[in-house]
Amino acid sequence: MASSARIAVLFVPALTLCALSCGRSEPPLGRQDPAYKIPAMKSAVGDKDVAAIPRLIDALDSDDSAVRLYAIIALEKLTGQTLDYEFYADRPDRQPAIQRWKQWLTGHRPTTQPATRQA
């Protein structure tokens, strides 16, 4: 019986930890918590995931200045542009640049398909 109790003491926490973390994909950009959102932005840049651009544009209006900073850095790395967005500006002052990004998006709708190489 003591042996079974020891196994349970070791097995249950390990199973719980795995259930919380095993098989999870990259943190989604849609989460509001910067602890998830910022790593997801970094991942989108690393993966050259242009499908993330609409979410990055949404993040430009975040209440969190760090989220805004990482969003504009990610957008610049993915598109080569900032459209004069300043992450540190007050919300009303950021709005014209956010509108420029939304306008930019209408003409540059990202695709989820990877680019193909021509031989």
N, C-alpha and C positions, 0 to 999 in steps of 0.2 A: 504494500500500500504506500509506503514512504517513497518507493521508487516511482510510482505513478504520479504522486504529488510533485516530485521533483521535475518530472517530464512536463507536467502541466505548467509548472512555474516557469520553465524555460520556453516551452512551445507557444503558450498563449501570447506573451509579449512579442515574440518573433512573428507570429501570424498577424497580430494587430499591426505591427510596424509595416509588414509587407502589404497588408490591405490598404494602408494609408499611402504607401509610396510606390509599390511595385506596379509596373504596367502603365504608369501615368505618362501621358505625352507632355510635350513642352507646355509651359504655362501659357494660357490663351491671352491674347491681347484684350479680350473683352472684360476681363476681371478689373475691378476698380482698385484693388489693393496694389500699390506701387511695388510691393515685394514680389508680385507675380507679373505685373504689367511691364516693368523695366526689363527683367530677363527675357520676356517674350519679345520685346522690341529688339534687343541685342540678337536674339535668335533669328528674327525675321531678316535682319541685316546680314547675318552670317550665312543664311540660306538664300539670300537674294530673293526673298519672298515678296514680289511686287503685289501679290494679292492682299498683303497686310496694309497697303497704303491707305485705303479708306479708314481703317481703324486708327492708323497713325495720325491721320488728319483729324479724326474725332478727338484724339488725345491732346491736340494742340489747345483745346479749350478746358483742359483739366484744372481743377483747383490746386493741384500739386505742381509746384514749379519744377521739381525733378522729373516728373512725368513729361511735362512740356519740353524740357531740355532734351531728354532722350528721344522724344517724338520727333523734334526738328532735326536732331542729329541723324536719326534713322532715315527720315525723309530725304535729307541732303545726300546721304550715302546711296540711297536707292534711286534717286532722281537726278542728283547733281544740282538741285536748286533749294533755296530757302524761301523764295518769294517775299523777301524782306520781313519774315516773321521774327519777332523778338520774344523769346520765352519769358523774359523778366518783365515785360510790359504789363500794365494793368489790363484787366479784362476788356474794357471798352477799346483800349488802344490796340489790342490783339485782333479784334474782330475783322478789320479790313483785310489783314493778311490771311486769316482763316477763310474768309470769303474767297480770296484769290486762290487758295488751295482747293476749295470746293469747285471753283470754276475750272481750275487746271484739271481736276479729276474728271470732269465731264468730257473733256477732250482727250484724256489719256486713261480710259478705263482699263485697269490692270486685268491681266488674264491669269487664271490659275494654272494654265498649261505651261510647262517648261519650254524655254526657247529651243528650237531645233536648229541643228547645224546643217549647213549646206555643204555638200562635198565638192 
